[in-house]
């Protein structure tokens, strides 16, 4: 079984769903001006961009596939930290 088409399909779904979540949280931020929603938007945006960057690194670079995993994990960690921060900011 070839994993690449499945991985590309899942990355595409991550992009679409993450983009939708980021868009709706941004719209909510613009409507309310809430600092928490601004941070939430940034956090989801970082996680989504990380998935895209990791996919590009994995598919289009000559780097070891482990590098893509590290890149995605870094973006996910930063994004989740920002999302956690959004739960505490007022």
C-alpha positions as YAML, in Angstrom:
chain: A
units: angstrom
residues:
- id: 1
  name: UNK
  ca: [0.00, 0.00, 0.00]
- id: 2
  name: UNK
  ca: [1.29, 3.44, -0.94]
- id: 3
  name: UNK
  ca: [1.01, 5.91, 1.90]
- id: 4
  name: UNK
  ca: [1.76, 9.08, -0.08]
- id: 5
  name: UNK
  ca: [-1.71, 9.60, -1.65]
- id: 6
  name: UNK
  ca: [-3.35, 9.00, 1.72]
- id: 7
  name: UNK
  ca: [-0.97, 11.46, 3.41]
- id: 8
  name: UNK
  ca: [-1.61, 14.08, 0.71]
- id: 9
  name: UNK
  ca: [-5.38, 13.62, 1.09]
- id: 10
  name: UNK
  ca: [-5.15, 13.98, 4.88]
- id: 11
  name: UNK
  ca: [-2.91, 17.05, 4.60]
- id: 12
  name: UNK
  ca: [-5.46, 18.56, 2.19]
- id: 13
  name: UNK
  ca: [-8.26, 17.91, 4.68]
- id: 14
  name: UNK
  ca: [-6.11, 19.45, 7.43]
- id: 15
  name: UNK
  ca: [-5.61, 22.53, 5.27]
- id: 16
  name: UNK
  ca: [-9.32, 22.87, 4.50]
- id: 17
  name: UNK
  ca: [-10.55, 22.25, 8.04]
- id: 18
  name: UNK
  ca: [-7.79, 24.28, 9.70]
- id: 19
  name: UNK
  ca: [-8.36, 27.10, 7.24]
- id: 20
  name: UNK
  ca: [-12.09, 27.10, 7.98]
- id: 21
  name: UNK
  ca: [-11.50, 27.15, 11.75]
- id: 22
  name: UNK
  ca: [-8.97, 29.95, 11.37]
- id: 23
  name: UNK
  ca: [-11.33, 31.96, 9.13]
- id: 24
  name: UNK
  ca: [-14.31, 31.63, 11.48]
- id: 25
  name: UNK
  ca: [-12.27, 32.48, 14.56]
- id: 26
  name: UNK
  ca: [-10.85, 35.51, 12.72]
- id: 27
  name: UNK
  ca: [-14.34, 36.67, 11.81]
- id: 28
  name: UNK
  ca: [-15.38, 36.28, 15.45]
- id: 29
  name: UNK
  ca: [-12.33, 38.29, 16.52]
- id: 30
  name: UNK
  ca: [-13.15, 41.10, 14.08]
- id: 31
  name: UNK
  ca: [-16.75, 41.17, 15.29]
- id: 32
  name: UNK
  ca: [-15.87, 41.25, 19.00]
- id: 33
  name: UNK
  ca: [-12.32, 42.62, 19.15]
- id: 34
  name: UNK
  ca: [-11.54, 39.96, 21.77]
- id: 35
  name: UNK
  ca: [-7.84, 39.40, 22.47]
- id: 36
  name: UNK
  ca: [-8.64, 35.76, 23.27]
- id: 37
  name: UNK
  ca: [-10.15, 35.21, 19.82]
- id: 38
  name: UNK
  ca: [-7.18, 36.94, 18.21]
- id: 39
  name: UNK
  ca: [-4.83, 34.52, 19.98]
- id: 40
  name: UNK
  ca: [-7.08, 31.57, 19.11]
- id: 41
  name: UNK
  ca: [-6.97, 32.61, 15.44]
- id: 42
  name: UNK
  ca: [-3.18, 32.84, 15.55]
- id: 43
  name: UNK
  ca: [-2.88, 29.44, 17.22]
- id: 44
  name: UNK
  ca: [-5.05, 27.64, 14.69]
- id: 45
  name: UNK
  ca: [-3.28, 29.48, 11.89]
- id: 46
  name: UNK
  ca: [0.12, 28.30, 13.13]
- id: 47
  name: UNK
  ca: [-1.05, 24.68, 13.39]
- id: 48
  name: UNK
  ca: [-2.55, 24.84, 9.88]
- id: 49
  name: UNK
  ca: [0.50, 26.49, 8.32]
- id: 50
  name: UNK
  ca: [2.71, 23.92, 10.04]
- id: 51
  name: UNK
  ca: [0.83, 21.08, 8.37]
- id: 52
  name: UNK
  ca: [1.25, 22.77, 4.99]
- id: 53
  name: UNK
  ca: [4.95, 23.49, 5.48]
- id: 54
  name: UNK
  ca: [5.61, 19.93, 6.65]
- id: 55
  name: UNK
  ca: [3.81, 18.56, 3.60]
- id: 56
  name: UNK
  ca: [5.86, 20.75, 1.30]
- id: 57
  name: UNK
  ca: [9.10, 19.74, 3.05]
- id: 58
  name: UNK
  ca: [8.14, 16.09, 2.80]
- id: 59
  name: UNK
  ca: [6.99, 16.11, -0.83]
- id: 60
  name: UNK
  ca: [9.14, 18.73, -2.52]
- id: 61
  name: UNK
  ca: [12.48, 18.68, -0.73]
- id: 62
  name: UNK
  ca: [15.35, 16.24, -0.68]
- id: 63
  name: UNK
  ca: [15.49, 16.38, 3.10]
- id: 64
  name: UNK
  ca: [14.90, 13.31, 5.21]
- id: 65
  name: UNK
  ca: [11.17, 12.74, 5.89]
- id: 66
  name: UNK
  ca: [11.97, 12.97, 9.59]
- id: 67
  name: UNK
  ca: [12.64, 16.68, 9.07]
- id: 68
  name: UNK
  ca: [9.04, 17.15, 7.94]
- id: 69
  name: UNK
  ca: [7.87, 15.44, 11.12]
- id: 70
  name: UNK
  ca: [10.02, 17.73, 13.25]
- id: 71
  name: UNK
  ca: [8.78, 20.82, 11.37]
- id: 72
  name: UNK
  ca: [5.14, 19.81, 11.82]
- id: 73
  name: UNK
  ca: [5.68, 18.97, 15.48]
- id: 74
  name: UNK
  ca: [7.33, 22.36, 16.08]
- id: 75
  name: UNK
  ca: [4.47, 24.28, 14.46]
- id: 76
  name: UNK
  ca: [1.88, 22.16, 16.29]
- id: 77
  name: UNK
  ca: [3.57, 22.74, 19.64]
- id: 78
  name: UNK
  ca: [3.76, 26.50, 19.10]
- id: 79
  name: UNK
  ca: [0.18, 26.64, 17.82]
- id: 80
  name: UNK
  ca: [-1.18, 24.67, 20.77]
- id: 81
  name: UNK
  ca: [0.76, 26.91, 23.17]
- id: 82
  name: UNK
  ca: [-0.90, 29.95, 21.59]
- id: 83
  name: UNK
  ca: [-4.32, 28.25, 21.76]
- id: 84
  name: UNK
  ca: [-3.73, 27.47, 25.44]
- id: 85
  name: UNK
  ca: [-2.74, 31.10, 25.98]
- id: 86
  name: UNK
  ca: [-6.00, 32.18, 24.32]
- id: 87
  name: UNK
  ca: [-7.93, 30.37, 27.04]
- id: 88
  name: UNK
  ca: [-6.34, 32.56, 29.72]
- id: 89
  name: UNK
  ca: [-6.06, 35.99, 28.09]
- id: 90
  name: UNK
  ca: [-8.81, 38.50, 28.71]
...
